[in-house]
Amino acid sequence: MSTERPIFIPVILGTVRQGRASEHVARFVFDEIKKREGVQSELIDIRDLQLSVTDAGEAIKEAQFSATVNRADALVIVTPEYNHGYPGMLKHALDTNLKEYIHKAVGICGVSAGGFGGTRVVENLLPVMRELGLVTIFWDGNFSGAQKLFDAEGKLLDESYVKRIDKFLKELIWMAKVLRYGREQVSL
Ligand SMILES: Cc1cc2nc3c(=O)[nH]c(=O)nc-3n(C[C@H](O)[C@H](O)[C@H](O)COP(=O)(O)O)c2cc1C
């Protein structure tokens, strides 16, 4: 057994919509992360954050969310595509932290009803990631036709996603390790 400190990769479920298919995607990715030795995860549902909607930014920090992001080595953001963009509530939640993100890895999973697997929302989220100080990887998760991808219990119906997410997570974990080394060993 490794004595190394586990890499910590929370998964952010980025929509509050009732009946959201993105929840199945987030749970699937969360379960896949947890299977890996030396990696820990937590599922952060932005619906649970109870953020004020009469203010914005770091002024409305949610202590536990900020502490979890601060402890993270990397994040997975699961975002549905809404009118080719990301949900406003996801941005509202992300905006409550700043230094907590810096020099940490991020991988994005786009979820769409259409056939492009949320590629447009992923592209739209990339500049936001950069401004937050997160380091994006060059693989994404792309979940097309999301309503039909899972059964009523949330079981994945297309096994090909297991292999694709494996590739995505390998890259994310590598980047998380490299950036942890950088944060701890390389002065700026
Ligand atoms: C306001 C809104 C806008 C949407 N816009 C798009 C879109 O631009 N492209 C698309 O493929 N699906 C679109 N959808 C469908 C969602 O992508 C679909 O519901 C998918 O399951 C992911 O969202 P969900 O987690 O809310 O279910 C939209 C859904 C909503 C509620």
The ligand as an ORCA input file, in Angstrom:
! r2SCAN-3c Opt
* xyz 0 1
  C     -32.310     26.011    -20.459
  C     -31.830     24.811    -21.219
  C     -31.104     24.990    -22.380
  C     -30.627     23.874    -23.101
  N     -29.836     24.076    -24.200
  C     -29.282     22.999    -24.823
  C     -28.354     23.178    -25.874
  O     -27.979     24.270    -26.220
  N     -27.844     22.076    -26.493
  C     -28.223     20.799    -26.097
  O     -27.732     19.837    -26.687
  N     -29.092     20.604    -25.095
  C     -29.615     21.665    -24.430
  N     -30.456     21.492    -23.364
  C     -30.721     20.129    -22.917
  C     -29.722     19.701    -21.830
  O     -28.418     19.724    -22.329
  C     -30.137     18.331    -21.364
  O     -31.209     18.500    -20.469
  C     -29.041     17.473    -20.778
  O     -29.677     16.361    -20.166
  C     -28.140     18.125    -19.738
  O     -28.849     18.961    -18.842
  P     -29.505     18.452    -17.471
  O     -28.404     17.951    -16.585
  O     -30.203     19.655    -16.922
  O     -30.464     17.330    -17.799
  C     -30.950     22.569    -22.658
  C     -31.712     22.408    -21.485
  C     -32.144     23.509    -20.763
  C     -32.903     23.298    -19.482
*
